[in-house]
Structure formats: C-alpha cells, structure tokens
Amino acid sequence: MNSSIRWTYLKPREVVSELLKKGYSVSRNIVRYLLKKHEYVKRKAQRNITMGGHPDRNAQFENITQVEAGLPGCGKPCY
C-alpha cells in the first residue's frame, strides 16, 4: 500500500451524519469537495489472490465424485 495516500472508510453522507452529530451543518457536496481537495480517497475492498495450481486439486474432485457415488441417488443435492 502507498503510505502517502490518505484513506477514509466513510462515504460523504456518513461524514455529513457524523458532523451533524457534533453540531456542524454541511452539505454532502462540500464534504465531497473537501475530501478531494485534501486528497482523501475511499478505501475499496481488495481481491484475494487465488491459490491456483494446488498439486492435490484433481484428487479433491475425484474424492468428491467417489463420495457422491456411494450416496443414494436422488437426482438432487441431498442433505
């Protein structure tokens, strides 16, 4: 992560709500403008990197197939 970037987890309307609780009346547009002016960005969820080629991946599916073959066939997932 870039340490020079300032992050916020709040949406502009959530910032407005918190400011109203503290007695400040401000519009969402002003909050959006100030966040941009002071170079704050909204933190976004990051995707996980998939593990991909595990050596036993095929063996896992073969095991599932064997287990399913031993169950009584009802044509639907059985719980």
C-alpha positions in Angstrom: 0.0 0.0 0.0 1.1 3.5 -0.7 1.6 5.3 2.7 1.3 8.8 1.2 -2.4 8.2 0.3 -4.9 9.2 2.9 -7.8 6.8 3.3 -11.3 7.0 4.6 -13.8 4.2 5.1 -16.8 6.6 5.3 -19.0 7.8 2.5 -19.5 11.5 2.2 -23.1 11.1 3.6 -21.7 9.3 6.6 -19.2 12.1 7.2 -22.1 14.6 7.0 -24.1 12.5 9.5 -21.1 12.4 11.9 -20.6 16.2 11.6 -24.3 16.8 12.3 -24.0 14.8 15.5 -21.2 17.2 16.5 -23.3 20.3 15.7 -21.9 21.2 12.2 -24.2 21.7 9.3 -22.6 20.9 6.0 -23.8 19.5 2.6 -22.6 16.3 1.1 -21.2 18.2 -1.9 -19.0 20.3 0.4 -17.7 17.2 2.1 -17.0 15.5 -1.3 -15.1 18.7 -2.4 -13.1 18.9 0.8 -12.1 15.2 0.7 -11.0 15.6 -2.9 -9.1 18.9 -2.1 -7.2 17.2 0.7 -6.5 14.1 -1.3 -8.6 11.6 0.7 -9.8 8.5 -1.2 -12.4 5.9 -0.3 -10.8 2.6 0.7 -12.0 -0.2 -1.5 -12.1 -3.9 -0.8 -9.2 -5.7 -2.3 -9.5 -9.0 -4.1 -7.7 -12.0 -2.8 -5.1 -13.7 -5.0 -6.3 -17.1 -5.9 -4.1 -20.0 -5.0 -4.5 -21.7 -8.4 -2.5 -24.9 -9.1 -2.5 -26.9 -5.9 -1.0 -30.3 -6.6 -3.9 -32.2 -5.0 -6.7 -30.2 -6.7 -7.7 -33.0 -9.0 -7.5 -35.6 -6.2 -10.0 -33.5 -4.2 -12.6 -33.6 -7.1 -12.0 -37.4 -7.5 -12.7 -37.9 -3.8 -15.9 -35.9 -4.1 -17.0 -38.0 -7.0 -16.4 -41.2 -5.1 -18.3 -40.0 -2.1 -21.2 -38.9 -4.3 -21.2 -42.3 -6.0 -21.7 -44.0 -2.6 -24.7 -41.9 -1.7 -28.2 -42.9 -2.6 -29.1 -41.2 -5.9 -32.0 -38.8 -5.6 -31.1 -36.6 -8.5 -30.8 -33.5 -6.3 -28.5 -32.4 -3.6 -29.3 -34.5 -0.5 -28.8 -33.0 2.9 
